[in-house]
Amino acid sequence: MMKYSATFLLAGISACLLGCSIPSATSTSPDAIAQLPMVQESRAQNLPILAEATIKGELFELEVPQTPEEQALGLMYRPALPDNRGMLFPFHPPRVVGFWMKNVPVPLDMVFIREETVVEIADSVPPCTSEPCAVYGPSVPVDRVLELRAGRAAELGLQVGDRISVRFRNTEADGLRNVKK
């Protein structure tokens, strides 16, 4: 009997830990964000540039959220995103993700990537103006999501199957510190 109790306890702890990870700032579940402390609208984050990518010959500087809170906030409340800037969300291990646009005041392009290959592009995703918010993302696991200014993917001619190589400026940036893996 004790063996079964330990097994169920271990399974329960594992399930709880899996449920604690926050997929992203503009992420899957409104419930995941609702559990975080409320962020004041004047508190948009501007993260340091930790990575860069060359997309169709153009260099992009990328902010990379490093904590669950940074990842959950993402580009919320940001009034604009420059042409050659973006936010990169790495996922280790790869997983199916869904991103939403709650509290993001401007449209964005969302580029879903697996092993440096574009698997889906959500073009000019509009801000969510009422709940429930639409959720965007492929039905296959990805290891990165790149958010760009709306229309940039089309301007670049970016398509599913194209390759995007990301260079991290330090080794810690290629993953999220303090995020459940």
Rosetta constraint file for C-alpha pairs under 8 A:
AtomPair CA 1 CA 5 HARMONIC 6.38 0.50
AtomPair CA 2 CA 6 HARMONIC 6.22 0.50
AtomPair CA 3 CA 7 HARMONIC 6.30 0.50
AtomPair CA 4 CA 8 HARMONIC 6.20 0.50
AtomPair CA 5 CA 9 HARMONIC 6.05 0.50
AtomPair CA 6 CA 10 HARMONIC 6.06 0.50
AtomPair CA 7 CA 11 HARMONIC 6.15 0.50
AtomPair CA 8 CA 12 HARMONIC 6.04 0.50
AtomPair CA 9 CA 13 HARMONIC 6.20 0.50
AtomPair CA 10 CA 14 HARMONIC 6.13 0.50
AtomPair CA 11 CA 15 HARMONIC 6.16 0.50
AtomPair CA 12 CA 16 HARMONIC 6.17 0.50
AtomPair CA 13 CA 17 HARMONIC 6.21 0.50
AtomPair CA 14 CA 18 HARMONIC 6.23 0.50
AtomPair CA 15 CA 19 HARMONIC 6.25 0.50
AtomPair CA 16 CA 20 HARMONIC 6.39 0.50
AtomPair CA 17 CA 21 HARMONIC 7.19 0.50
AtomPair CA 17 CA 180 HARMONIC 7.56 0.50
AtomPair CA 18 CA 180 HARMONIC 7.67 0.50
AtomPair CA 20 CA 180 HARMONIC 7.31 0.50
AtomPair CA 21 CA 68 HARMONIC 7.69 0.50
AtomPair CA 21 CA 179 HARMONIC 6.62 0.50
AtomPair CA 21 CA 180 HARMONIC 5.33 0.50
AtomPair CA 21 CA 181 HARMONIC 7.64 0.50
AtomPair CA 22 CA 27 HARMONIC 7.77 0.50
AtomPair CA 22 CA 32 HARMONIC 6.29 0.50
AtomPair CA 22 CA 33 HARMONIC 7.93 0.50
AtomPair CA 22 CA 68 HARMONIC 6.20 0.50
AtomPair CA 22 CA 71 HARMONIC 7.62 0.50
AtomPair CA 22 CA 72 HARMONIC 6.71 0.50
AtomPair CA 22 CA 179 HARMONIC 7.74 0.50
AtomPair CA 23 CA 27 HARMONIC 5.74 0.50
AtomPair CA 23 CA 28 HARMONIC 6.70 0.50
AtomPair CA 23 CA 71 HARMONIC 7.62 0.50
AtomPair CA 23 CA 72 HARMONIC 7.51 0.50
AtomPair CA 23 CA 97 HARMONIC 6.74 0.50
AtomPair CA 23 CA 98 HARMONIC 7.98 0.50
AtomPair CA 24 CA 28 HARMONIC 7.38 0.50
AtomPair CA 24 CA 68 HARMONIC 7.81 0.50
AtomPair CA 24 CA 71 HARMONIC 4.94 0.50
AtomPair CA 24 CA 72 HARMONIC 4.91 0.50
AtomPair CA 24 CA 73 HARMONIC 7.78 0.50
AtomPair CA 24 CA 74 HARMONIC 7.05 0.50
AtomPair CA 24 CA 89 HARMONIC 7.07 0.50
AtomPair CA 24 CA 99 HARMONIC 7.05 0.50
AtomPair CA 25 CA 33 HARMONIC 7.94 0.50
AtomPair CA 25 CA 70 HARMONIC 7.31 0.50
AtomPair CA 25 CA 71 HARMONIC 4.73 0.50
AtomPair CA 25 CA 72 HARMONIC 3.35 0.50
AtomPair CA 25 CA 73 HARMONIC 4.61 0.50
AtomPair CA 25 CA 74 HARMONIC 4.17 0.50
AtomPair CA 25 CA 75 HARMONIC 7.03 0.50
AtomPair CA 25 CA 76 HARMONIC 7.42 0.50
AtomPair CA 25 CA 99 HARMONIC 7.60 0.50
AtomPair CA 26 CA 72 HARMONIC 6.72 0.50
AtomPair CA 26 CA 73 HARMONIC 7.39 0.50
AtomPair CA 26 CA 74 HARMONIC 6.48 0.50
AtomPair CA 26 CA 75 HARMONIC 7.63 0.50
AtomPair CA 26 CA 76 HARMONIC 7.63 0.50
AtomPair CA 26 CA 99 HARMONIC 4.69 0.50
AtomPair CA 26 CA 100 HARMONIC 4.49 0.50
AtomPair CA 26 CA 101 HARMONIC 5.45 0.50
AtomPair CA 26 CA 102 HARMONIC 6.71 0.50
AtomPair CA 27 CA 33 HARMONIC 8.00 0.50
AtomPair CA 27 CA 72 HARMONIC 7.22 0.50
AtomPair CA 27 CA 97 HARMONIC 7.29 0.50
AtomPair CA 27 CA 98 HARMONIC 5.50 0.50
AtomPair CA 27 CA 99 HARMONIC 3.83 0.50
AtomPair CA 27 CA 100 HARMONIC 5.26 0.50
AtomPair CA 27 CA 135 HARMONIC 7.74 0.50
AtomPair CA 28 CA 32 HARMONIC 7.77 0.50
AtomPair CA 28 CA 97 HARMONIC 6.25 0.50
AtomPair CA 28 CA 98 HARMONIC 4.14 0.50
AtomPair CA 28 CA 99 HARMONIC 5.08 0.50
AtomPair CA 28 CA 100 HARMONIC 6.46 0.50
AtomPair CA 28 CA 135 HARMONIC 6.42 0.50
AtomPair CA 29 CA 33 HARMONIC 7.04 0.50
AtomPair CA 29 CA 98 HARMONIC 7.73 0.50
AtomPair CA 30 CA 34 HARMONIC 6.12 0.50
AtomPair CA 31 CA 35 HARMONIC 6.35 0.50
AtomPair CA 32 CA 36 HARMONIC 7.23 0.50
AtomPair CA 33 CA 72 HARMONIC 6.56 0.50
AtomPair CA 34 CA 38 HARMONIC 7.71 0.50
AtomPair CA 36 CA 69 HARMONIC 7.66 0.50
AtomPair CA 39 CA 43 HARMONIC 6.59 0.50
AtomPair CA 41 CA 77 HARMONIC 5.94 0.50
AtomPair CA 42 CA 77 HARMONIC 7.18 0.50
AtomPair CA 43 CA 77 HARMONIC 7.23 0.50
AtomPair CA 44 CA 73 HARMONIC 7.85 0.50
AtomPair CA 44 CA 75 HARMONIC 7.17 0.50
AtomPair CA 44 CA 76 HARMONIC 6.21 0.50
AtomPair CA 44 CA 77 HARMONIC 4.97 0.50
AtomPair CA 44 CA 78 HARMONIC 5.49 0.50
AtomPair CA 45 CA 70 HARMONIC 7.82 0.50
AtomPair CA 45 CA 73 HARMONIC 7.48 0.50
AtomPair CA 45 CA 74 HARMONIC 7.46 0.50
AtomPair CA 45 CA 75 HARMONIC 7.18 0.50
AtomPair CA 45 CA 76 HARMONIC 7.89 0.50
AtomPair CA 45 CA 78 HARMONIC 7.46 0.50
AtomPair CA 46 CA 63 HARMONIC 7.87 0.50
AtomPair CA 47 CA 63 HARMONIC 5.53 0.50
AtomPair CA 47 CA 64 HARMONIC 7.10 0.50
AtomPair CA 47 CA 65 HARMONIC 7.15 0.50
AtomPair CA 48 CA 63 HARMONIC 5.78 0.50
AtomPair CA 48 CA 64 HARMONIC 7.62 0.50
AtomPair CA 49 CA 61 HARMONIC 6.12 0.50
AtomPair CA 49 CA 62 HARMONIC 5.31 0.50
AtomPair CA 49 CA 63 HARMONIC 4.63 0.50
AtomPair CA 49 CA 64 HARMONIC 7.06 0.50
AtomPair CA 50 CA 61 HARMONIC 7.86 0.50
AtomPair CA 50 CA 62 HARMONIC 6.24 0.50
AtomPair CA 50 CA 63 HARMONIC 5.76 0.50
AtomPair CA 50 CA 64 HARMONIC 5.99 0.50
AtomPair CA 50 CA 168 HARMONIC 5.97 0.50
AtomPair CA 50 CA 169 HARMONIC 5.36 0.50
AtomPair CA 50 CA 170 HARMONIC 7.05 0.50
AtomPair CA 50 CA 173 HARMONIC 6.16 0.50
AtomPair CA 51 CA 61 HARMONIC 6.25 0.50
AtomPair CA 51 CA 62 HARMONIC 5.05 0.50
AtomPair CA 51 CA 63 HARMONIC 6.74 0.50
AtomPair CA 51 CA 64 HARMONIC 7.11 0.50
AtomPair CA 51 CA 166 HARMONIC 6.66 0.50
AtomPair CA 51 CA 167 HARMONIC 5.50 0.50
AtomPair CA 51 CA 168 HARMONIC 4.16 0.50
AtomPair CA 51 CA 169 HARMONIC 5.40 0.50
AtomPair CA 51 CA 173 HARMONIC 7.44 0.50
AtomPair CA 52 CA 59 HARMONIC 6.85 0.50
AtomPair CA 52 CA 60 HARMONIC 5.44 0.50
AtomPair CA 52 CA 61 HARMONIC 4.59 0.50
AtomPair CA 52 CA 62 HARMONIC 5.36 0.50
AtomPair CA 52 CA 166 HARMONIC 5.71 0.50
AtomPair CA 52 CA 167 HARMONIC 5.37 0.50
AtomPair CA 52 CA 168 HARMONIC 6.52 0.50
AtomPair CA 52 CA 169 HARMONIC 7.80 0.50
AtomPair CA 53 CA 59 HARMONIC 5.78 0.50
AtomPair CA 53 CA 60 HARMONIC 5.19 0.50
AtomPair CA 53 CA 61 HARMONIC 6.77 0.50
AtomPair CA 53 CA 62 HARMONIC 7.45 0.50
AtomPair CA 53 CA 164 HARMONIC 6.73 0.50
AtomPair CA 53 CA 165 HARMONIC 5.79 0.50
AtomPair CA 53 CA 166 HARMONIC 4.49 0.50
AtomPair CA 53 CA 167 HARMONIC 6.19 0.50
AtomPair CA 54 CA 58 HARMONIC 5.27 0.50
AtomPair CA 54 CA 59 HARMONIC 4.47 0.50
AtomPair CA 54 CA 60 HARMONIC 6.10 0.50
AtomPair CA 54 CA 164 HARMONIC 6.76 0.50
AtomPair CA 54 CA 165 HARMONIC 6.62 0.50
AtomPair CA 54 CA 166 HARMONIC 7.30 0.50
AtomPair CA 55 CA 59 HARMONIC 6.48 0.50
AtomPair CA 55 CA 60 HARMONIC 7.29 0.50
AtomPair CA 55 CA 156 HARMONIC 7.59 0.50
AtomPair CA 55 CA 158 HARMONIC 7.93 0.50
AtomPair CA 55 CA 164 HARMONIC 6.02 0.50
AtomPair CA 55 CA 165 HARMONIC 7.91 0.50
AtomPair CA 56 CA 156 HARMONIC 6.30 0.50
AtomPair CA 56 CA 157 HARMONIC 7.74 0.50
AtomPair CA 56 CA 158 HARMONIC 7.38 0.50
AtomPair CA 58 CA 84 HARMONIC 7.75 0.50
AtomPair CA 59 CA 84 HARMONIC 6.76 0.50
AtomPair CA 60 CA 84 HARMONIC 4.66 0.50
AtomPair CA 60 CA 85 HARMONIC 5.30 0.50
AtomPair CA 60 CA 86 HARMONIC 6.90 0.50
AtomPair CA 61 CA 84 HARMONIC 6.38 0.50
AtomPair CA 61 CA 85 HARMONIC 4.89 0.50
AtomPair CA 61 CA 86 HARMONIC 6.43 0.50
AtomPair CA 62 CA 85 HARMONIC 5.75 0.50
AtomPair CA 62 CA 86 HARMONIC 4.85 0.50
AtomPair CA 62 CA 87 HARMONIC 5.19 0.50
AtomPair CA 62 CA 88 HARMONIC 6.11 0.50
AtomPair CA 63 CA 85 HARMONIC 7.80 0.50
AtomPair CA 63 CA 86 HARMONIC 6.29 0.50
AtomPair CA 63 CA 87 HARMONIC 4.67 0.50
AtomPair CA 63 CA 88 HARMONIC 6.14 0.50
AtomPair CA 64 CA 87 HARMONIC 5.86 0.50
AtomPair CA 64 CA 88 HARMONIC 5.12 0.50
AtomPair CA 64 CA 89 HARMONIC 6.23 0.50
AtomPair CA 64 CA 90 HARMONIC 7.87 0.50
AtomPair CA 64 CA 173 HARMONIC 6.71 0.50
AtomPair CA 65 CA 70 HARMONIC 5.03 0.50
AtomPair CA 65 CA 71 HARMONIC 4.96 0.50
AtomPair CA 65 CA 74 HARMONIC 7.11 0.50
AtomPair CA 65 CA 87 HARMONIC 7.79 0.50
AtomPair CA 65 CA 88 HARMONIC 7.41 0.50
AtomPair CA 65 CA 89 HARMONIC 6.70 0.50
AtomPair CA 65 CA 176 HARMONIC 6.96 0.50
AtomPair CA 66 CA 70 HARMONIC 6.31 0.50
AtomPair CA 66 CA 71 HARMONIC 6.89 0.50
AtomPair CA 66 CA 173 HARMONIC 6.97 0.50
AtomPair CA 66 CA 175 HARMONIC 7.26 0.50
AtomPair CA 66 CA 176 HARMONIC 4.58 0.50
AtomPair CA 66 CA 177 HARMONIC 5.34 0.50
AtomPair CA 66 CA 178 HARMONIC 7.53 0.50
AtomPair CA 66 CA 179 HARMONIC 7.87 0.50
AtomPair CA 67 CA 71 HARMONIC 6.10 0.50
AtomPair CA 67 CA 176 HARMONIC 5.91 0.50
AtomPair CA 67 CA 177 HARMONIC 5.64 0.50
AtomPair CA 67 CA 178 HARMONIC 5.61 0.50
AtomPair CA 67 CA 179 HARMONIC 5.96 0.50
AtomPair CA 68 CA 72 HARMONIC 5.98 0.50
AtomPair CA 68 CA 176 HARMONIC 7.76 0.50
AtomPair CA 68 CA 178 HARMONIC 6.90 0.50
AtomPair CA 68 CA 179 HARMONIC 5.50 0.50
AtomPair CA 69 CA 73 HARMONIC 6.14 0.50
AtomPair CA 70 CA 74 HARMONIC 5.99 0.50
AtomPair CA 71 CA 89 HARMONIC 7.28 0.50
AtomPair CA 74 CA 87 HARMONIC 7.53 0.50
AtomPair CA 75 CA 87 HARMONIC 7.63 0.50
AtomPair CA 75 CA 104 HARMONIC 6.29 0.50
AtomPair CA 76 CA 101 HARMONIC 7.87 0.50
AtomPair CA 76 CA 102 HARMONIC 7.29 0.50
AtomPair CA 76 CA 103 HARMONIC 5.11 0.50
AtomPair CA 76 CA 104 HARMONIC 4.35 0.50
AtomPair CA 76 CA 105 HARMONIC 7.24 0.50
AtomPair CA 77 CA 103 HARMONIC 5.81 0.50
AtomPair CA 77 CA 104 HARMONIC 5.33 0.50
AtomPair CA 77 CA 105 HARMONIC 6.03 0.50
AtomPair CA 78 CA 104 HARMONIC 6.67 0.50
AtomPair CA 78 CA 105 HARMONIC 6.73 0.50
AtomPair CA 78 CA 106 HARMONIC 7.68 0.50
AtomPair CA 79 CA 105 HARMONIC 6.16 0.50
AtomPair CA 79 CA 106 HARMONIC 6.49 0.50
AtomPair CA 80 CA 106 HARMONIC 6.62 0.50
AtomPair CA 80 CA 149 HARMONIC 7.68 0.50
AtomPair CA 81 CA 85 HARMONIC 6.51 0.50
AtomPair CA 81 CA 86 HARMONIC 7.14 0.50
AtomPair CA 81 CA 148 HARMONIC 7.23 0.50
AtomPair CA 81 CA 149 HARMONIC 5.52 0.50
AtomPair CA 82 CA 86 HARMONIC 7.88 0.50
AtomPair CA 82 CA 149 HARMONIC 6.85 0.50
AtomPair CA 83 CA 148 HARMONIC 7.75 0.50
AtomPair CA 83 CA 149 HARMONIC 6.29 0.50
AtomPair CA 83 CA 152 HARMONIC 7.20 0.50
AtomPair CA 85 CA 148 HARMONIC 6.82 0.50
AtomPair CA 85 CA 149 HARMONIC 7.87 0.50
AtomPair CA 86 CA 146 HARMONIC 6.69 0.50
AtomPair CA 86 CA 147 HARMONIC 5.46 0.50
AtomPair CA 86 CA 148 HARMONIC 4.83 0.50
AtomPair CA 86 CA 149 HARMONIC 7.34 0.50
AtomPair CA 87 CA 146 HARMONIC 5.76 0.50
AtomPair CA 87 CA 147 HARMONIC 5.23 0.50
AtomPair CA 87 CA 148 HARMONIC 7.00 0.50
AtomPair CA 88 CA 144 HARMONIC 6.76 0.50
AtomPair CA 88 CA 145 HARMONIC 5.76 0.50
AtomPair CA 88 CA 146 HARMONIC 4.56 0.50
AtomPair CA 88 CA 147 HARMONIC 6.49 0.50
AtomPair CA 89 CA 144 HARMONIC 5.42 0.50
AtomPair CA 89 CA 145 HARMONIC 5.06 0.50
AtomPair CA 89 CA 146 HARMONIC 6.37 0.50
AtomPair CA 90 CA 143 HARMONIC 5.71 0.50
AtomPair CA 90 CA 144 HARMONIC 4.39 0.50
AtomPair CA 90 CA 145 HARMONIC 6.61 0.50
AtomPair CA 90 CA 174 HARMONIC 6.80 0.50
AtomPair CA 90 CA 175 HARMONIC 5.79 0.50
AtomPair CA 90 CA 176 HARMONIC 7.20 0.50
AtomPair CA 91 CA 95 HARMONIC 6.92 0.50
AtomPair CA 91 CA 142 HARMONIC 7.23 0.50
AtomPair CA 91 CA 143 HARMONIC 4.62 0.50
AtomPair CA 91 CA 144 HARMONIC 5.77 0.50
AtomPair CA 91 CA 175 HARMONIC 6.94 0.50
AtomPair CA 91 CA 176 HARMONIC 7.95 0.50
AtomPair CA 92 CA 143 HARMONIC 6.35 0.50
AtomPair CA 92 CA 175 HARMONIC 6.78 0.50
AtomPair CA 92 CA 181 HARMONIC 6.05 0.50
AtomPair CA 93 CA 143 HARMONIC 6.83 0.50
AtomPair CA 93 CA 181 HARMONIC 6.75 0.50
AtomPair CA 94 CA 114 HARMONIC 7.67 0.50
AtomPair CA 94 CA 141 HARMONIC 5.38 0.50
AtomPair CA 94 CA 142 HARMONIC 4.95 0.50
AtomPair CA 94 CA 143 HARMONIC 4.31 0.50
AtomPair CA 94 CA 144 HARMONIC 7.87 0.50
AtomPair CA 95 CA 140 HARMONIC 7.42 0.50
AtomPair CA 95 CA 141 HARMONIC 4.06 0.50
AtomPair CA 95 CA 142 HARMONIC 5.40 0.50
AtomPair CA 95 CA 143 HARMONIC 6.70 0.50
AtomPair CA 96 CA 137 HARMONIC 7.78 0.50
AtomPair CA 96 CA 138 HARMONIC 7.00 0.50
AtomPair CA 96 CA 139 HARMONIC 6.13 0.50
AtomPair CA 96 CA 140 HARMONIC 5.52 0.50
AtomPair CA 96 CA 141 HARMONIC 4.10 0.50
AtomPair CA 96 CA 142 HARMONIC 6.15 0.50
AtomPair CA 97 CA 137 HARMONIC 6.07 0.50
AtomPair CA 97 CA 138 HARMONIC 7.28 0.50
AtomPair CA 97 CA 139 HARMONIC 7.94 0.50
AtomPair CA 97 CA 141 HARMONIC 7.11 0.50
AtomPair CA 97 CA 142 HARMONIC 7.32 0.50
AtomPair CA 98 CA 135 HARMONIC 5.53 0.50
AtomPair CA 98 CA 136 HARMONIC 5.16 0.50
AtomPair CA 98 CA 137 HARMONIC 4.78 0.50
AtomPair CA 98 CA 138 HARMONIC 7.55 0.50
AtomPair CA 99 CA 135 HARMONIC 5.37 0.50
AtomPair CA 99 CA 136 HARMONIC 5.09 0.50
AtomPair CA 99 CA 137 HARMONIC 6.35 0.50
AtomPair CA 100 CA 128 HARMONIC 7.54 0.50
AtomPair CA 100 CA 133 HARMONIC 6.36 0.50
AtomPair CA 100 CA 134 HARMONIC 6.03 0.50
AtomPair CA 100 CA 135 HARMONIC 4.79 0.50
AtomPair CA 100 CA 136 HARMONIC 6.24 0.50
AtomPair CA 101 CA 125 HARMONIC 7.73 0.50
AtomPair CA 101 CA 126 HARMONIC 7.17 0.50
AtomPair CA 101 CA 127 HARMONIC 5.11 0.50
AtomPair CA 101 CA 128 HARMONIC 5.11 0.50
AtomPair CA 101 CA 133 HARMONIC 6.97 0.50
AtomPair CA 101 CA 134 HARMONIC 7.65 0.50
AtomPair CA 101 CA 135 HARMONIC 7.97 0.50
AtomPair CA 102 CA 127 HARMONIC 6.61 0.50
AtomPair CA 102 CA 128 HARMONIC 5.07 0.50
AtomPair CA 102 CA 129 HARMONIC 7.48 0.50
AtomPair CA 102 CA 133 HARMONIC 6.67 0.50
AtomPair CA 103 CA 127 HARMONIC 7.30 0.50
AtomPair CA 103 CA 128 HARMONIC 7.07 0.50
AtomPair CA 104 CA 127 HARMONIC 5.64 0.50
AtomPair CA 104 CA 128 HARMONIC 7.34 0.50
AtomPair CA 105 CA 127 HARMONIC 5.70 0.50
AtomPair CA 106 CA 126 HARMONIC 6.91 0.50
AtomPair CA 106 CA 127 HARMONIC 5.91 0.50
AtomPair CA 106 CA 150 HARMONIC 7.96 0.50
AtomPair CA 107 CA 124 HARMONIC 5.40 0.50
AtomPair CA 107 CA 125 HARMONIC 5.16 0.50
AtomPair CA 107 CA 126 HARMONIC 4.45 0.50
AtomPair CA 107 CA 127 HARMONIC 5.61 0.50
AtomPair CA 107 CA 149 HARMONIC 7.10 0.50
AtomPair CA 107 CA 150 HARMONIC 5.32 0.50
AtomPair CA 108 CA 123 HARMONIC 7.13 0.50
AtomPair CA 108 CA 124 HARMONIC 5.05 0.50
AtomPair CA 108 CA 125 HARMONIC 5.23 0.50
AtomPair CA 108 CA 126 HARMONIC 6.92 0.50
AtomPair CA 108 CA 147 HARMONIC 6.41 0.50
AtomPair CA 108 CA 148 HARMONIC 5.71 0.50
AtomPair CA 108 CA 149 HARMONIC 4.98 0.50
AtomPair CA 108 CA 150 HARMONIC 4.08 0.50
AtomPair CA 108 CA 151 HARMONIC 7.55 0.50
AtomPair CA 109 CA 121 HARMONIC 7.14 0.50
AtomPair CA 109 CA 122 HARMONIC 5.71 0.50
AtomPair CA 109 CA 123 HARMONIC 4.69 0.50
AtomPair CA 109 CA 124 HARMONIC 4.94 0.50
AtomPair CA 109 CA 125 HARMONIC 6.03 0.50
AtomPair CA 109 CA 147 HARMONIC 5.65 0.50
AtomPair CA 109 CA 148 HARMONIC 5.08 0.50
AtomPair CA 109 CA 149 HARMONIC 5.98 0.50
AtomPair CA 109 CA 150 HARMONIC 4.78 0.50
AtomPair CA 109 CA 151 HARMONIC 6.53 0.50
AtomPair CA 109 CA 152 HARMONIC 7.02 0.50
AtomPair CA 109 CA 153 HARMONIC 6.67 0.50
AtomPair CA 110 CA 121 HARMONIC 5.73 0.50
AtomPair CA 110 CA 122 HARMONIC 5.00 0.50
AtomPair CA 110 CA 123 HARMONIC 6.56 0.50
AtomPair CA 110 CA 124 HARMONIC 7.97 0.50
AtomPair CA 110 CA 125 HARMONIC 7.52 0.50
AtomPair CA 110 CA 145 HARMONIC 6.76 0.50
AtomPair CA 110 CA 146 HARMONIC 5.79 0.50
AtomPair CA 110 CA 147 HARMONIC 4.69 0.50
AtomPair CA 110 CA 148 HARMONIC 6.55 0.50
AtomPair CA 111 CA 118 HARMONIC 6.73 0.50
AtomPair CA 111 CA 119 HARMONIC 7.84 0.50
AtomPair CA 111 CA 120 HARMONIC 6.14 0.50
AtomPair CA 111 CA 121 HARMONIC 4.63 0.50
AtomPair CA 111 CA 122 HARMONIC 6.48 0.50
AtomPair CA 111 CA 145 HARMONIC 5.61 0.50
AtomPair CA 111 CA 146 HARMONIC 4.98 0.50
AtomPair CA 111 CA 147 HARMONIC 6.31 0.50
AtomPair CA 111 CA 148 HARMONIC 7.96 0.50
AtomPair CA 112 CA 118 HARMONIC 5.86 0.50
AtomPair CA 112 CA 119 HARMONIC 5.70 0.50
AtomPair CA 112 CA 120 HARMONIC 5.18 0.50
AtomPair CA 112 CA 121 HARMONIC 6.17 0.50
AtomPair CA 112 CA 137 HARMONIC 7.08 0.50
AtomPair CA 112 CA 138 HARMONIC 7.40 0.50
AtomPair CA 112 CA 142 HARMONIC 6.46 0.50
AtomPair CA 112 CA 144 HARMONIC 6.23 0.50
AtomPair CA 112 CA 145 HARMONIC 4.64 0.50
AtomPair CA 112 CA 146 HARMONIC 6.53 0.50
AtomPair CA 113 CA 117 HARMONIC 5.37 0.50
AtomPair CA 113 CA 118 HARMONIC 4.51 0.50
AtomPair CA 113 CA 119 HARMONIC 5.52 0.50
AtomPair CA 113 CA 120 HARMONIC 7.26 0.50
AtomPair CA 113 CA 142 HARMONIC 5.53 0.50
AtomPair CA 113 CA 143 HARMONIC 6.19 0.50
AtomPair CA 113 CA 144 HARMONIC 5.09 0.50
AtomPair CA 113 CA 145 HARMONIC 5.91 0.50
AtomPair CA 113 CA 146 HARMONIC 7.72 0.50
AtomPair CA 113 CA 164 HARMONIC 7.98 0.50
AtomPair CA 114 CA 118 HARMONIC 6.56 0.50
AtomPair CA 114 CA 119 HARMONIC 6.61 0.50
AtomPair CA 114 CA 141 HARMONIC 7.32 0.50
AtomPair CA 114 CA 142 HARMONIC 4.62 0.50
AtomPair CA 114 CA 143 HARMONIC 5.15 0.50
AtomPair CA 114 CA 144 HARMONIC 6.48 0.50
AtomPair CA 115 CA 142 HARMONIC 7.92 0.50
AtomPair CA 115 CA 143 HARMONIC 6.89 0.50
AtomPair CA 116 CA 163 HARMONIC 5.38 0.50
AtomPair CA 116 CA 164 HARMONIC 5.10 0.50
AtomPair CA 116 CA 165 HARMONIC 5.64 0.50
AtomPair CA 116 CA 166 HARMONIC 7.73 0.50
AtomPair CA 117 CA 160 HARMONIC 7.65 0.50
AtomPair CA 117 CA 161 HARMONIC 5.67 0.50
AtomPair CA 117 CA 162 HARMONIC 5.72 0.50
AtomPair CA 117 CA 163 HARMONIC 4.48 0.50
AtomPair CA 117 CA 164 HARMONIC 6.19 0.50
AtomPair CA 118 CA 159 HARMONIC 7.11 0.50
AtomPair CA 118 CA 160 HARMONIC 4.96 0.50
AtomPair CA 118 CA 161 HARMONIC 5.17 0.50
AtomPair CA 118 CA 162 HARMONIC 5.50 0.50
AtomPair CA 118 CA 163 HARMONIC 6.15 0.50
AtomPair CA 118 CA 164 HARMONIC 7.14 0.50
AtomPair CA 119 CA 138 HARMONIC 7.52 0.50
AtomPair CA 119 CA 142 HARMONIC 7.98 0.50
AtomPair CA 119 CA 160 HARMONIC 5.29 0.50
AtomPair CA 119 CA 161 HARMONIC 6.29 0.50
AtomPair CA 120 CA 137 HARMONIC 7.32 0.50
AtomPair CA 120 CA 138 HARMONIC 6.28 0.50
AtomPair CA 120 CA 160 HARMONIC 5.69 0.50
AtomPair CA 121 CA 153 HARMONIC 7.92 0.50
AtomPair CA 121 CA 159 HARMONIC 7.44 0.50
AtomPair CA 121 CA 160 HARMONIC 6.96 0.50
AtomPair CA 122 CA 136 HARMONIC 6.95 0.50
AtomPair CA 122 CA 137 HARMONIC 7.46 0.50
AtomPair CA 123 CA 150 HARMONIC 6.76 0.50
AtomPair CA 123 CA 151 HARMONIC 6.64 0.50
AtomPair CA 123 CA 153 HARMONIC 7.13 0.50
AtomPair CA 123 CA 154 HARMONIC 7.67 0.50
AtomPair CA 124 CA 149 HARMONIC 7.97 0.50
AtomPair CA 124 CA 150 HARMONIC 4.48 0.50
AtomPair CA 124 CA 151 HARMONIC 5.77 0.50
AtomPair CA 125 CA 150 HARMONIC 7.18 0.50
AtomPair CA 128 CA 133 HARMONIC 5.52 0.50
AtomPair CA 128 CA 134 HARMONIC 7.27 0.50
AtomPair CA 129 CA 133 HARMONIC 7.72 0.50
AtomPair CA 148 CA 152 HARMONIC 6.51 0.50
AtomPair CA 148 CA 153 HARMONIC 7.66 0.50
AtomPair CA 151 CA 155 HARMONIC 6.17 0.50
AtomPair CA 152 CA 156 HARMONIC 6.08 0.50
AtomPair CA 153 CA 157 HARMONIC 6.13 0.50
AtomPair CA 153 CA 158 HARMONIC 5.08 0.50
AtomPair CA 153 CA 159 HARMONIC 7.84 0.50
AtomPair CA 154 CA 158 HARMONIC 6.06 0.50
AtomPair CA 158 CA 162 HARMONIC 6.68 0.50
AtomPair CA 168 CA 173 HARMONIC 6.25 0.50
AtomPair CA 168 CA 174 HARMONIC 6.38 0.50
AtomPair CA 169 CA 173 HARMONIC 7.31 0.50
AtomPair CA 170 CA 174 HARMONIC 7.72 0.50
AtomPair CA 172 CA 176 HARMONIC 7.58 0.50
AtomPair CA 172 CA 177 HARMONIC 7.34 0.50
